[in-house]
């Protein structure tokens, strides 16, 4: 998935286009892959409180995995809460050392 397709997915979520709200801080969103429509593209799980932070934490193609398991959901919810609880300093450090990758919209 390209950075631009992920940015577009965030814009859609901000507009209320969410495929599923799985738990507090965790939503599922379809993301179109280059040359493919959303119906046959990737599903992503995004950690967010619908504010300034958006973390893509898991993605899968529907043809490779039908859905996540209950055990995976529990782990992903815990991971989402950890990410969303990072301080600005912790977040900056994680980006600096390469633990997280930051995507920014292109300037116009």
C-alpha positions as CSV (number, residue, x, y, z in Angstrom):
1,X,0.0,0.0,0.0
2,X,1.2,3.4,-0.8
3,X,1.5,6.2,1.7
4,X,-1.1,8.1,-0.3
5,X,-3.6,5.3,0.0
6,X,-3.1,5.2,3.7
7,X,-3.5,9.0,4.0
8,X,-6.7,8.7,1.9
9,X,-8.0,6.0,4.3
10,X,-7.5,8.3,7.3
11,X,-9.4,11.1,5.5
12,X,-12.2,8.7,4.9
13,X,-12.3,7.6,8.5
14,X,-12.4,11.2,9.6
15,X,-15.4,11.6,7.3
16,X,-17.2,8.7,9.1
17,X,-16.4,6.0,6.5
18,X,-15.4,3.2,8.9
19,X,-15.9,-0.5,8.0
20,X,-16.1,-1.6,11.7
21,X,-15.4,-0.1,15.1
22,X,-13.9,-3.2,16.8
23,X,-13.1,-1.7,20.2
24,X,-12.3,1.5,21.9
25,X,-9.3,2.8,19.9
26,X,-9.4,0.1,17.2
27,X,-11.2,0.4,13.8
28,X,-11.1,-1.7,10.6
29,X,-10.8,0.1,7.3
30,X,-10.5,-1.2,3.7
31,X,-7.6,0.3,1.8
32,X,-7.4,0.2,-2.0
33,X,-4.2,-1.2,-3.4
34,X,-2.8,0.2,-6.6
35,X,-4.9,-1.0,-9.5
36,X,-7.4,-2.8,-7.3
37,X,-10.8,-1.7,-5.9
38,X,-11.5,-1.7,-2.2
39,X,-13.6,-4.8,-2.3
40,X,-10.6,-7.0,-3.1
41,X,-7.9,-5.0,-1.5
42,X,-6.4,-4.9,2.0
43,X,-8.2,-4.7,5.3
44,X,-6.3,-2.6,7.9
45,X,-6.7,-2.1,11.6
46,X,-6.1,1.4,12.8
47,X,-5.4,2.5,16.4
48,X,-7.0,5.9,16.9
49,X,-9.1,8.1,19.2
50,X,-10.3,10.0,16.0
51,X,-8.0,12.9,16.8
52,X,-4.4,13.6,15.8
53,X,-2.9,10.1,16.1
54,X,-3.5,7.3,13.6
55,X,-1.5,4.1,13.7
56,X,-1.9,1.4,11.0
57,X,-1.1,-1.6,13.1
58,X,-2.2,-4.6,11.0
59,X,-3.2,-5.3,7.5
60,X,-4.3,-8.3,5.5
61,X,-5.7,-9.2,2.1
62,X,-9.2,-10.8,2.3
63,X,-8.0,-13.6,-0.1
64,X,-5.2,-14.5,2.4
65,X,-7.1,-14.2,5.7
66,X,-10.8,-14.0,6.2
67,X,-10.7,-12.3,9.5
68,X,-8.7,-11.9,12.7
69,X,-9.1,-14.4,15.6
70,X,-10.4,-13.4,19.0
71,X,-6.9,-13.9,20.4
72,X,-5.4,-11.6,17.8
73,X,-8.1,-9.0,18.5
74,X,-7.2,-9.0,22.2
75,X,-3.5,-8.6,21.5
76,X,-4.2,-5.8,18.9
77,X,-6.5,-4.0,21.3
78,X,-3.7,-4.0,23.9
79,X,-1.1,-2.9,21.4
80,X,-3.4,-0.1,20.2
81,X,-3.8,1.2,23.8
82,X,0.0,1.2,24.2
83,X,0.5,3.2,21.0
84,X,-2.2,5.7,21.8
85,X,-0.8,6.1,25.3
86,X,2.7,7.2,24.1
87,X,3.8,10.7,25.1
88,X,5.0,13.1,22.4
89,X,8.6,12.4,23.5
90,X,8.1,8.6,23.4
91,X,6.5,8.9,20.0
92,X,9.3,11.0,18.6
93,X,11.9,8.6,19.9
94,X,10.1,5.6,18.4
95,X,10.0,7.4,15.0
96,X,13.7,8.5,15.3
97,X,15.0,4.9,16.1
98,X,12.8,3.4,13.3
99,X,10.3,1.5,15.5
100,X,7.5,3.5,13.9
101,X,7.2,5.0,10.5
102,X,5.5,8.4,10.1
103,X,3.5,9.2,7.0
104,X,2.8,12.9,6.3
105,X,0.6,14.3,3.6
106,X,2.5,15.9,0.7
107,X,2.6,19.7,1.0
108,X,0.8,21.6,-1.7
